[in-house]
Amino acid sequence: MNLLDDARAMHDELVRLRRRLHTVPEVGLHLPRTQEAVLGALAGLPIDITTGSGLTSVVGVLRGARPGPTVLLRGDMDALPVAERTGLPFAAAADRMHACGHDLHTAMLAGAAQLLAAHRDRLAGDVLLMFQPGEEGYDGAGHMLTEGVLDATGQRPVAAYALHVLSHTWRAGVFTARGGPAMAASSVLDVTVRGAGGHGSTPFLAKDPIPAACEMVTALQTWVSRSFDVFDPVVLTVGSFHSGTAANIIPDDARFAATVRSFSREARARLREGLVAVCEGVAAAHGLTVDAKFTETYPVTVNDVAEAGFAADTVREAFGEEWFAPMENPLTGAEDFSRVIEEVPGAMIFLGATPEGLAPETAPTNHSPLAAFDESVLARGAALYAELAVRRLAV
């Protein structure tokens, strides 16, 4: 049974599905056209299908020919609110784009479903296919857990795996993973500085919130750099800052929001208290008030050491030693697959997809409007999904 050869024979079909998904990107928890495409790709296979009630998820259960445990394979399906500038002939025309490669994940998982269905007689157990909306900030995995995805086969999975393509860093076709923290926890800091508006020519008669808000931005960066061990890193980026309507009007308030990344529970707990305290201190120094809210979104993605090692061994044995590169450090991106592997031992595995002709070190990154992915990795990703299921059920 050579799953990679079988997957390569499906290459054109996988490309067609990926491009269909790419041209109709959908954001959030409700992806009706994407769900329709997935259901069409699974039609006719010996897979029990259910769809979500609160979101357009698709859950497939493929029963093996012999009884055994369950292995979960996850592919996320949603896009981003990014206007595409790749110039590809199948580029999305609207202000939404598959800039993170979820269209590839979906096509690869659908391809794996076909591979596994064709070799169902070799499966000693069940495969749970988790097609998930809403990874990009909507906690789709959390919603699917609430709707009972982990119990879809009648027993909890013994292992869970997800693939994520990268448009940069690794050359096309190379897999990488690590045990332990693989991706950061994400949190959001929302701040509203409240002052008193007035005329720009007489700031002493008003309470200007803008200088205080600007000071908070720099104070937060300084506090982070001086309060955390460099070996337990924290990243804070203010991505939104809004205030005022005209050059000569002092506004009543100023608002900004920051994304915060961390890799340990201890660091996150300190961030919750410390970031709010910094904002309150600066506001008090300016005689202003502030509403600062710290919200935890996704937890740290912690790969099970044994499952990450199993995935690495599977790549080496199925594809060759040169197609696995050890992952030295975790990524500062965040993932709601973290919620799945808090419940089930598992691993997030990354797949290089830098387009031919671009250097991995300088290629546009995921989430860029220029992000592009080498479609040659589709067969390799589908084959790895299937290999992981077949081999893990045989353990």
C-alpha positions in Angstrom: 0.0 0.0 0.0 1.8 3.2 -1.2 -0.5 6.0 -0.1 1.8 8.7 -1.6 1.6 7.1 -5.1 -2.2 6.9 -4.7 -2.3 10.5 -3.6 -0.2 11.7 -6.5 -2.7 10.0 -8.8 -5.3 12.3 -7.3 -3.2 15.5 -7.8 -5.4 17.1 -10.4 -8.6 16.3 -8.4 -7.0 17.9 -5.3 -6.0 21.0 -7.2 -9.5 21.4 -8.6 -11.0 21.2 -5.1 -8.4 23.6 -3.6 -9.0 26.1 -6.4 -12.7 25.9 -6.0 -12.4 26.7 -2.3 -9.9 29.4 -3.0 -12.2 31.3 -5.3 -15.0 31.4 -2.8 -13.3 32.2 0.6 -15.6 32.4 3.6 -14.9 33.9 7.0 -16.0 32.8 10.4 -18.2 30.0 11.6 -20.7 29.9 8.7 -19.2 28.7 5.5 -22.1 27.3 3.4 -20.3 27.1 0.0 -17.2 25.6 1.6 -19.3 23.0 3.4 -21.1 22.2 0.1 -17.8 21.6 -1.6 -16.6 19.3 1.2 -19.8 17.3 1.2 -19.5 16.9 -2.5 -15.9 15.7 -2.2 -17.0 13.0 0.4 -20.2 12.0 -1.5 -20.3 8.3 -2.3 -17.6 7.3 0.2 -18.4 4.8 3.0 -18.3 7.6 5.6 -21.0 8.6 8.1 -21.5 12.4 7.8 -22.9 14.8 10.2 -23.0 18.6 10.1 -22.9 21.1 12.9 -25.9 22.8 14.3 -24.3 26.1 15.4 -21.7 26.2 12.7 -21.1 24.7 9.2 -18.8 22.0 10.4 -18.5 18.6 8.7 -17.8 15.5 10.8 -17.0 12.2 9.0 -16.7 8.8 10.6 -14.9 6.1 8.5 -15.3 2.7 10.2 -12.4 0.3 9.6 -12.9 -3.3 8.6 -11.8 -4.4 12.0 -12.6 -3.0 15.5 -10.1 -0.8 17.2 -9.5 2.7 18.5 -10.3 6.1 16.9 -7.8 8.6 15.4 -8.9 12.1 14.7 -7.7 14.1 11.6 -8.5 17.8 11.5 -8.6 20.3 8.6 -9.7 23.9 9.1 -11.7 25.5 6.3 -12.1 29.3 6.9 -10.5 32.3 5.2 -9.4 35.7 6.3 -10.7 39.3 5.7 -7.7 40.1 3.4 -8.0 41.4 -0.1 -5.9 39.1 -2.3 -3.0 40.5 -4.4 -1.3 37.4 -5.6 -2.4 37.9 -9.3 -3.2 34.2 -9.6 -5.8 33.3 -12.3 -8.0 31.7 -9.5 -7.5 34.6 -7.0 -10.5 35.6 -4.9 -12.2 38.7 -6.2 -13.7 40.0 -2.9 -12.0 41.3 0.2 -11.6 37.8 1.6 -8.8 35.4 0.9 -7.4 32.0 1.8 -4.2 33.7 3.0 -3.4 31.1 5.6 -3.7 28.0 3.4 -6.9 26.5 4.9 -8.1 25.7 1.4 -5.1 23.4 1.1 -5.9 21.8 4.5 -9.5 21.1 3.5 -8.5 19.6 0.1 -5.8 17.4 1.7 -8.2 16.1 4.4 -10.8 15.3 1.7 -8.1 13.5 -0.3 -7.1 11.6 2.8 -10.7 10.5 3.3 -10.7 9.0 -0.3 -7.4 7.3 0.4 -8.5 5.8 3.6 -11.9 4.7 2.2 -10.0 2.9 -0.6 -8.0 1.1 2.0 -10.7 0.6 4.5 -10.0 -3.1 4.7 -6.6 -2.3 6.2 -7.9 -0.1 9.0 -8.1 -1.6 12.5 -10.3 1.1 14.0 -12.1 4.2 13.0 -11.0 7.5 11.5 -12.7 10.7 12.7 -12.6 13.5 10.1 -12.9 17.0 11.5 -13.6 19.7 8.9 -13.6 22.9 11.0 -14.8 26.4 10.4 -13.8 29.4 12.4 -10.2 28.8 13.3 -9.2 32.4 12.5 -10.4 34.0 15.8 -13.8 32.4 16.1 -12.9 29.3 18.2 -14.4 26.9 15.8 -12.7 24.0 17.5 -14.2 25.0 20.8 -17.7 25.1 19.2 -17.1 21.6 17.7 -16.0 20.2 21.1 -19.1 21.6 22.6 -21.2 19.8 19.9 -19.5 16.5 20.8 -17.0 16.0 17.9 -14.7 13.9 20.2 -17.5 11.4 20.8 -18.6 11.0 17.2 -17.4 7.4 16.8 -18.7 6.3 20.2 -15.2 6.4 21.8 -12.7 9.2 22.5 -9.8 9.3 20.0 -6.5 8.0 21.1 -4.6 10.5 19.0 -5.4 13.7 17.0 -3.4 15.2 14.2 -3.6 18.5 12.2 -1.5 19.8 9.3 -0.7 23.4 8.6 1.0 24.7 5.5 3.4 27.6 5.5 4.0 29.9 2.6 7.5 30.6 3.8 10.4 29.3 6.1 10.4 25.8 4.7 10.7 24.6 1.1 7.8 22.9 -0.5 7.2 19.3 0.8 9.2 19.4 4.0 7.4 18.6 7.2 8.4 19.8 10.6 7.1 19.4 14.2 8.3 19.4 17.7 7.1 18.0 21.0 6.0 20.4 23.7 4.9 24.0 22.9 4.5 24.3 19.2 2.4 27.5 18.9 1.7 30.4 21.3 -1.3 31.2 23.4 -3.1 34.3 22.1 -4.8 37.0 24.2 -6.3 40.4 23.4 -5.9 43.6 25.3 -8.6 46.2 24.6 -8.0 49.7 26.0 -10.2 52.8 26.1 -8.7 55.9 27.6 -11.3 58.4 28.7 -10.6 62.1 28.9 -12.5 65.3 28.2 -12.7 66.8 24.7 -11.9 70.4 23.8 -10.3 72.7 21.3 -6.8 71.8 20.0 -5.5 75.3 20.6 -6.3 75.1 24.4 -5.3 71.6 25.6 -5.0 72.9 29.2 -8.8 73.3 29.2 -9.3 69.7 28.1 -8.1 66.3 29.2 -6.4 64.9 26.1 -6.5 61.1 25.9 -4.2 60.7 22.9 -0.8 61.4 24.5 -1.8 59.1 27.4 -2.8 56.3 25.0 0.4 56.7 23.0 2.4 56.6 26.2 0.6 53.4 27.2 1.6 51.7 23.9 5.3 52.4 24.5 5.1 51.7 28.2 3.5 48.3 27.5 6.3 47.3 25.2 8.9 48.4 27.7 7.2 46.5 30.5 7.0 43.3 28.5 10.7 43.5 27.5 11.8 44.1 31.1 9.5 41.8 33.0 9.7 38.4 31.2 12.5 35.8 30.9 13.7 35.8 27.3 13.5 32.0 27.4 9.7 32.3 28.3 9.0 34.9 25.6 6.1 37.2 25.3 5.1 39.2 22.2 2.8 42.2 22.3 1.7 44.1 19.1 -0.8 47.0 19.0 -2.6 46.4 15.8 -5.4 49.0 16.1 -5.4 52.6 17.4 -8.4 54.9 16.9 -9.1 58.4 18.1 -10.4 61.8 17.0 -12.2 63.3 14.0 -10.2 66.4 13.1 -6.8 68.0 13.6 -8.0 70.8 15.9 -10.4 68.8 18.1 -9.3 67.0 21.2 -11.5 63.9 21.5 -13.1 62.5 24.5 -11.4 59.1 24.3 -8.8 57.1 22.5 -9.0 53.3 21.9 -6.4 50.7 21.0 -6.2 46.9 20.9 -3.2 44.6 21.1 -2.6 40.9 20.4 -0.5 39.2 23.1 1.3 35.9 22.6 2.8 33.7 25.4 4.0 30.2 25.9 3.3 29.4 29.6 0.4 29.6 32.0 2.6 31.6 34.4 3.5 34.2 31.8 -0.2 34.6 30.8 -1.3 35.0 34.4 1.3 37.8 34.8 0.2 39.4 31.6 -3.4 39.5 32.7 -2.5 41.6 35.8 0.5 43.5 34.6 -0.8 44.9 31.3 -3.9 46.3 33.0 -1.8 47.8 35.8 0.5 49.6 33.3 -2.5 51.2 31.6 -4.1 52.2 34.9 -0.9 53.7 36.1 -0.3 55.8 33.0 -3.9 57.0 33.0 -3.6 58.1 36.6 -0.4 60.0 35.9 -2.3 62.0 33.3 -5.4 62.5 35.4 -7.5 60.3 33.2 -9.5 57.1 33.5 -9.1 53.9 31.5 -11.0 50.7 30.8 -8.4 48.0 30.1 -9.7 44.4 29.4 -7.5 41.4 28.9 -9.2 38.5 27.2 -7.8 35.0 26.7 -8.5 33.5 23.3 -6.6 30.4 22.3 -4.3 28.4 24.7 -0.8 27.3 24.0 -0.7 24.5 21.4 1.3 21.8 23.2 2.2 18.8 21.1 2.3 15.5 22.9 5.9 14.5 22.8 5.2 10.9 21.8 2.7 11.8 19.1 5.0 14.5 17.7 7.8 11.8 17.6 5.4 9.4 15.9 4.5 11.9 13.3 8.2 12.6 12.6 8.9 8.9 12.3 6.0 8.5 10.0 7.3 11.2 7.6 10.8 9.7 7.6 9.5 6.1 6.9 6.9 7.0 4.4 8.6 9.8 2.4 12.3 9.7 3.3 14.6 11.2 5.9 15.2 14.4 4.0 11.5 15.3 4.1 11.4 15.9 7.8 13.2 18.9 9.5 13.3 19.2 13.3 11.5 22.3 14.5 13.9 24.1 16.7 11.5 26.7 18.3 7.7 27.1 18.6 5.8 29.6 16.4 4.3 32.7 17.8 1.1 32.2 15.9 -1.8 30.7 17.7 -4.3 27.8 16.9 -7.5 26.5 18.3 -6.4 23.0 17.6 -4.8 23.5 21.0 -8.3 22.9 22.4 -8.4 19.4 20.8 -5.0 18.3 22.0 -5.7 19.6 25.5 -8.3 16.7 25.5 -6.6 14.1 23.3 -2.8 13.4 22.8 -1.9 14.8 19.5 0.3 17.0 17.3 0.2 19.9 15.0 2.5 19.2 12.0 3.7 21.9 9.6 4.3 21.5 5.9 6.4 23.8 3.9 4.7 25.1 0.8 6.9 27.9 -0.5 6.2 28.4 -4.2 8.8 27.4 -6.7 11.1 30.3 -7.5 10.8 32.0 -4.1 13.2 31.8 -1.3 11.6 30.4 1.9 13.4 33.1 4.0 11.9 36.0 2.1 8.6 34.6 0.6 5.4 36.4 1.7 4.2 35.0 4.9 0.8 33.5 5.9 -1.8 36.2 6.3 -0.1 38.4 3.7 -2.3 39.5 0.7 0.6 38.1 -1.4 0.7 34.7 0.3 0.9 31.9 -2.2 1.3 28.1 -1.7 2.9 25.4 -3.9 0.1 23.0 -4.9 2.5 20.2 -5.3 2.2 19.6 -1.5 -1.4 18.7 -1.8 -0.7 15.0 -2.5 2.0 14.8 0.1 -0.3 16.3 2.8 -3.2 14.0 1.9 -0.8 11.0 2.1 0.5 12.0 5.5 -2.9 12.4 7.0 -3.8 8.9 5.8 -0.4 7.4 6.9 -0.8 8.8 10.4 -4.3 7.2 10.7 -3.3 3.9 9.3 -0.1 3.6 11.3 -1.5 4.9 14.5 -4.5 2.5 14.4 -2.0 -0.4 13.9 -0.1 0.5 17.1 
